[in-house]
């Protein structure tokens, strides 16, 4: 959302000093009464009329540490999240690391053979027996990720 112009701010201030209320000013200039109230309170406290510059947002963790994360995983792909945090000396939660690796599309926790940590495709079926291995009928129970 763009800031209101300096001209509008000066007109609002002049009308406020002429005696109009916040609600009347909001209706007259099609702004909210709350914006008028905050603007007037800021003017009374600091004398500022101009809009403040936009705040600089902090760059996300995964973008700030992308090179370090990729290098550490390439060097030692079997690191756990705890091991990765220790190796890099970062003071972040395991969840933050997990989200960073997911955002960067980096997979982790491989087994010793260099393959998948779990089997893919159909699991839990024995040969020659039809139906699910558990003998359960109906949909599987909901599995909540940790």
GUPADREN-86988 format. One record per atom (N, C-alpha, C, O): residue in one letter; y negated, x, z. Coordinates in steps of 0.001 Angstrom, whole numbers, padded with zeros to 6 digits, always signed. Each point is the difference from the previous one (the first is absolute). Example, Ala and Ser with C-alpha at 12.3 -4.5 7.8 and 13.67 -1.06 7.14 Angstrom:
2
A+005690+013190+007800/A-001190-000890+000000/A-001200+000900+000000/A+000019+001036+000665/S-001069-001386-001385/S-001190+000820+000060/S-001090-000770+000730/S-001108+000509+000169/
END
This chain:
146
X+001171+000842+000000/X-001171-000842+000000/X-001242+000893+000000/X-000082+000978+000743/X-000858-001330-001574/X-001216+000799-000101/X-000977-000366+001110/X-000001-001121+000507/X-000824+002086-000145/X-001010-000214+001037/X-001157-000827-000577/X-000280+000045-001197/X-000374-000792+002073/X-001169-000760-000435/X-001135+000963-000329/X-000122+001063+000608/X-000710-001449-001579/X-001075+000873-000473/X-001072+000184+001071/X-000131-000800+000926/X-000625+001874-001083/X-001085+000302+000927/X-001069-001099-000069/X-000594-000355+001018/X+000354-000175-002212/X-000981-001069-000176/X+000391-001235+000823/X-000839-000581+000689/X+002100+000187-000763/X+000467-001154+000772/X-000132+000271+001495/X-000422-000876+000754/X+000769+002047-000336/X-000091+000364+001412/X-001457-000093+000496/X-000260-000486+001101/X-000674+000958-001924/X-001410-000057+000383/X-000490-001447+000090/X-000767-000339+000901/X+001208-000521-001838/X-000392-001408+000036/X+000578-000711+001225/X-000677-000805+000638/X+001960+001120-000315/X+000633-000598+001181/X-000768+000416+001252/X-000274-000830+000867/X-000071+002105-000773/X-000725+000502+001169/X-001378-000662+000117/X-000413-000381+001095/X-000295+000243-002217/X-001327-000618+000021/X+000088-001462+000458/X-000821-000460+000794/X+001830-000266-001306/X+000159-001402+000393/X+000438-000124+001458/X-000393-000951+000676/X+001195+001886-000180/X+000394-000022+001408/X-001221+000211+000889/X-000169-000672+001018/X-000673+001614-001418/X-001209+000266+000783/X-000981-001171-000080/X-000858-000161+000867/X+000998-000669-001939/X-000842-001193-000130/X+000532-001154+000853/X-000672-001022+000140/X+001887+001177+000439/X+000496-001007+000935/X+001232-000765-000421/X+000423-000891+000736/X+000183+001184-001879/X+001211-000717-000409/X+001195+000462+000836/X+000062+001149+000436/X+000887-002067-000220/X+001196+000337+000780/X+001042+000674-000907/X-000148+000046-001222/X+001202+000472+001861/X+001066+000656-000766/X+000649-000989-000967/X+000247+000332-001159/X+000024-001528+001630/X+000653-001009-000835/X-000891-000386-001184/X+000481-000131-001125/X-001781-000053+001382/X-000928-000354-001086/X-000090+001123-001030/X-000025-000255-001204/X-000023+001478+001676/X-000032+001142-000921/X+001281+000088-000818/X-000038+000279-001198/X+001170-000517+001848/X+001281+000029-000709/X+000038-001035-001108/X+000440+000294-001112/X-000899-001507+001406/X-000022-001048-001025/X-000989+000333-001117/X+000307-000183-001178/X-001495+000673+001548/X-001042+000297-000994/X+000445+001084-000983/X-000247-000105-001201/X+000902+001142+001716/X+000370+001129-000856/X+001482+000021-000365/X+000496+001001-000517/X+000206-002087+000779/X+001438-000152-000265/X+000816+001191+000529/X+000830+000576-000703/X-001093-000245+001930/X+000809+000992+000715/X+000504-000695+001258/X-000367-001142+000275/X+001190+001818+000472/X+000469-000604+001249/X-001039+000248+001092/X-000724+000995-000016/X+000678-001920+000951/X-000907+000158+001140/X+000413+001227+000814/X-000845+000666+000596/X+002149-000369-000573/X+000493+001156+000744/X-000512+001306-000617/X-000362+000926+000725/X+000331-000846-002072/X-000536+001215-000634/X-001475+000167+000369/X-000449+001103+000311/X-000296-002207-000349/X-001425+000053+000346/X-000154+000480+001438/X-000839+000857+000277/X+001648-001407+000653/X-000077+000395+001395/X+000279+001492+000176/X-000738+000696+000697/X+001804-000209-001330/X+000347+001425+000114/X-001090+000884-000606/X-000343+001046+000551/X-000191-001475-001682/X-001055+000776-000666/X-001241+000088+000898/X-000572+001077+000164/X+000165-002194+000407/X-001184-000024+000867/X+000235+000827+001255/X-000881+000755+000411/X+002055-000881+000208/X+000309+000780+001209/X-000012+001501-000300/X-000487+000793+000805/X+001022-000410-001962/X-000017+001416-000374/X-001433+000473-000242/X-000363+001112+000384/X-000443-001951-001014/X-001405+000355-000235/X-000741+000159+001329/X-000777+000939+000170/X+001016-001844+000759/X-000672+000075+001297/X+000443+001223+000798/X-000790+000578+000747/X+002052-000188-000905/X+000526+001145+000759/X-000389+001341-000603/X-000310+000944+000728/X+000325-000855-002049/X-000213+001318-000617/X-001140+000051-001009/X-000407+001088-000406/X-000111-002224-000002/X-001063-000011-000999/X+000530+000134-001424/X-000796+000091-000934/X+002116-000075+000739/X+000595+000141-001337/X-000069-001308-000765/X+000269-001071+000544/X-000631+001174-001807/X+000020-001164-000882/X+001016+000223-001116/X+000703-000931-000392/X-000622+002135-000113/X+000877+000306-001131/X+001472-000127+000389/X+000366+000128+001168/X+000459-000382-002170/X+001441-000085+000219/X+000540+001376+000375/X-000486+001022-000484/X+001471-001010+001329/X+000619+001267+000376/X+000939+000453-001112/X+000547-000832-000724/X-000355+002139+000580/X+000935+000471-001032/X+001425-000419+000352/X+000327-000161+001176/X+000524-000018-002192/X+001375-000413+000281/X+000744+001072+000789/X-000264+001193-000149/X+001187-001631+000982/X+000782+000937+000801/X+001008+000718-000890/X+000572-000589-000916/X-000368+001851+001199/X+000990+000770-000743/X+001352-000260+000635/X+000199+000244+001190/X+000723-000741-001991/X+001312-000322+000518/X+000878+001239+000016/X-000066+000838-000900/X+000872-000736+001915/X+000905+001121+000160/X+001109-000086-001056/X+000557-001072-000239/X-000250+002195-000379/X+001058+000042-001004/X+001344-000234+000678/X+000236+000538+001082/X+000653-001328-001687/X+001289-000291+000624/X+000803+001265+000307/X-000128+001018-000681/X+000956-001107+001720/X+000803+001128+000458/X+000844+000586-001125/X+000052+001218-000167/X+000615-002084-000612/X+000902+000518-001029/X-000747+000756-001100/X+000574+000890-000628/X-001818-001223+000388/X-000771+000750-001006/X-000510+001322+000561/X-000062+001000-000715/X-000304-000995+001996/X-000490+001235+000624/X+001103+001040+000131/X-000277+001196-000094/X+001517-001618+000307/X+001090+000933+000272/X+001072+000003-001087/X+001115+000462+000243/X-001428-000969-001434/X+001004-000121-001057/X+000640+001336-000354/X+001224+000093-000082/X-002027+000936-000128/X+000540+001297-000415/X+000925+000571+001072/X+001074+000514-000313/X-001491-000604+001582/X+000824+000530+001093/X+001317-000758+000108/X+001053+000612+000180/X-001100-001938-000288/X+001218-000802+000105/X+000961+000313-001140/X+001194+000195+000225/X-001713-000146-001443/X+000866+000297-001155/X+000618+001391+000110/X+001179+000180-000304/X-001962+000798+000736/X+000513+001370+000125/X+001083+000077+001073/X+001025+000650-000205/X-001237-001301+001336/X+000979+000052+001086/X+001305-000686-000400/X+001078+000499+000322/X-001157-001620-001007/X+001205-000708-000437/X+000717+000785-001095/X+001230+000045-000021/X-001989+000577-000892/X+000626+000801-001057/X+000712+001215+000594/X+001072+000384-000469/X-001658+000214+001488/X+000573+001181+000629/X+001252-000335+000807/X+000979+000747-000018/X-001017-001864+000717/X+001117-000378+000868/X+000184-001522-000096/X-000528-000738+000832/X+001281+000260-001849/X+000100-001445-000235/X+000782-000781+001054/X-000067-001229+000007/X+000799+001886+000872/X+000782-000730+000993/X-000724-000161+001334/X+000626-000329+001008/X-001924+000555-000994/X-000787-000161+001230/X-000039-001458+000429/X-000126-000899-000832/X+000233+000677+002114/X-000242-001338+000534/X-001507-000169+000155/X-000759+000958-000147/X+000341-002165+000441/X-001432-000238+000194/X-000525+000807+001184/X-001093+000562-000057/X+001882-000511+001130/X-000407+000783+001174/X-000101+001484-000355/X-000938+000683+000411/X+001919-000191-001182/X-000025+001405-000423/X-001178+000298-000910/X-000608+001066+000097/X+000286-001996-000974/X-001136+000172-000908/X-001306+000056+000798/X-000873+000823-000276/X+000754-001697+001254/X-001210-000014+000833/X-000143+001315+000762/X-001097+000548+000102/X+002209-000045+000434/X-000023+001256+000743/X-000329+001169-000911/X-000802+000865+000351/X+001432-000843-001533/X-000209+001100-000952/X-001463+000090-000437/X-000563+001091-000100/X-000038-002243-000158/X-001393-000009-000467/X-001000+000082+001142/X-001184+000244-000230/X+001646-000445+001454/X-000888+000065+001156/X-001013-001132+000032/X-001132+000183+000449/X+001540-001356-000929/X-000908-001146-000055/X+000099-000828+001270/X+001080-000136+000575/X-002184-000406-000144/X-000040-000860+001183/X-000114-001455-000452/X-000990-000675+000285/X+002017+000202-000993/X+000042-001381-000476/X+001311-000629+000427/X+000935+000697+000395/X-000871-002020-000477/X+001225-000695+000373/X+001029+000116-001117/X-000330+000316-001143/X+001572-000578+001496/X+001085+000003-000980/X-000273-001071-001056/X+000265+000204-001185/X-000794-001339+001623/X-000319-001085-000931/X-001036+000411-001031/X+000102-000379-001166/X-001093+001147+001580/X-001024+000477-000936/X+000624+000901-001044/X-000314-000107-001186/X+001203+001002+001621/X+000691+000878-000951/X+000851-000806-000965/X+000006+000259-001204/X+000713-001237+001739/X+000862-000823-000852/X-000828-000717-001060/X+000369-000010-001175/X-001488-000591+001585/X-000859-000711-000954/X-000594+000966-001029/X-000143-000356-001169/X-000202+001567+001593/X-000551+000991-000930/X+001034+000375-001048/X-000314+000056-001189/X+001548+000203+001619/X+001056+000364-000953/X+000307-001159-000936/X+000274+000203-001183/X-000319-001398+001707/X+000249-001168-000847/X-001129-000169-001025/X+000266-000296-001165/X-001510+000479+001587/X-001139-000130-000915/X+000053+001058-001099/X-000401-000257-001135/X+000896+001443+001476/X+000111+001089-000975/X+001291-000070-000802/X+000237+000829-000878/X+000609-001831+001184/X+001290-000180-000670/X+000890+001230+000139/X+000653+000429-000952/X-000643+000125+002157/X+000853+001146+000312/X+001165-000522+000822/X-000200-000629+001039/X+001420+000887-001500/X+001156-000399+000794/X+000337+001144+000941/X-000350+001151-000263/X+001023-001463+001351/X+000300+001017+001000/X+001339-000300+000638/X+000617-001022-000302/X-000156+001906+001190/X+001248-000113+000749/X+001203-000060-000940/X+000690-001017-000068/X-000447+002086-000641/X+001169+000111-000856/X+001165+000546+000809/X-000201+000601+001055/X+001428-000809-001549/X+001139+000570+000698/X+000238+001424-000489/X-000710+000467-000890/X+001686+000228+001447/X+000228+001421-000275/X+000379+000271-001452/X-000306+001074-000518/X+000966-002024-000155/X+000429+000227-001380/X-001141-000154-001001/X+000173+000303-001180/X-001318-000762+001624/X-001136-000170-000909/X-000009-001346-000676/X-000825-000240-000882/X+001716-000641+001269/X+000050-001332-000591/X-000669-001016+000887/X-000875+000321+000804/X+001307-001565-000968/X-000572-001075+000812/X+000549+000057+001414/X+001117+000473+000212/X-001870-000937+000735/X+000441-000026+001388/X+000962-001155+000251/X+000795+000056+000938/X-000853-001114-001771/X+000915-001130+000115/X+000558-000313-001375/X-000627+000341-001003/X+001786-000980+000925/X+000563-000334-001309/X-000839-001059-000695/X-000677-000796+000651/X+000727+000793-001957/X-000746-001009-000742/X+000971-001027-000558/X+001211+000219-000008/X-001735-001313-000447/X+000833-001022-000624/X+000763-000807+001021/X-000477-000247+001108/X+001683-000165-001503/X+000818-000828+000884/X+000532+000824+001145/X+000497+001110-000190/X-000605-001662+001374/X+000511+000691+001177/X+000889-000943+000785/X-000168-001218-000052/X+001101+001781+000767/X+000788-000779+000922/X+001114-000820-000619/X+000573-000847+000686/X-000240+001055-001946/X+001084-000759-000611/X+001228+000883-000113/X-000102+001198-000267/X+001236-001788+000468/X+001260+000727-000200/X+000577-000400-001338/X-000276-001091-000498/X+001072+001961-000085/X+000568-000287-001314/X+001056-001088+000106/X+000780-000045+000951/X-000775-000823-001938/X+001019-001019-000076/X-000266-001227+000855/X+000764-000962-000073/X-001792+000958+000860/X-000312-001142+000843/X-001285-000623-000514/X-000997+000696-000196/X+001016-002008-000025/X-001204-000648-000489/X-000824-000515+001175/X+000530-000237+001086/X-001795+000070-001308/X-000882-000504+001042/X-000596+001121+000825/X+000392+001159-000134/X-001322-001501+000972/X-000638+001031+000814/X+000980+000622+000988/X+000951-000651+000432/X-001184+001907-000077/X+000892+000738+000892/X-000006-000580+001403/X+000981+000151+000728/X-002033-000793-000343/X-000091-000519+001359/X+000640-001368+000138/X+000231-000458+001119/X+000057-000193-002212/X+000588-001329+000061/X-001027-001079+000288/X+000368-001158+000200/X-001619+001500-000175/X-001075-000926+000287/X-000262-000878-001222/X+000110+000465-001135/X-000450-001708+001359/X-000346-000899-001083/X-001464-000367+000168/X-000443-000305+001107/X-000306+000332-002192/X-001409-000374+000072/X-000900+001219-000128/X+000474+001108-000250/X-001762-001314+000421/X-000938+001122-000166/X+000142+001018+001126/X+000421-000317+001113/X-000783+001530-001439/X+000045+001073+000990/X-001131-000184+001005/X-001036-000581-000325/X+001232+001075+001547/X-001088-000115+000970/X-001185+000881-000399/X+000167+001003-000695/X-001334-001378+001131/X-001223+000728-000311/X+000013+001357+000686/X+000245+000086+001203/X-000508+000982-001964/X-000055+001342+000554/X-001452+000405+000098/X-000704+000020-001010/X+000252+000297+002176/X-001389+000388+000234/X-000076+001525-000029/X+000692+000660+000776/X-001523-000081-001661/X-000114+001472-000034/X-000643+000532+001280/X-000844-000657+000609/X+001260+001858-000217/X-000561+000612+001210/X-001296+000667-000269/X-000604+000564+000911/
END
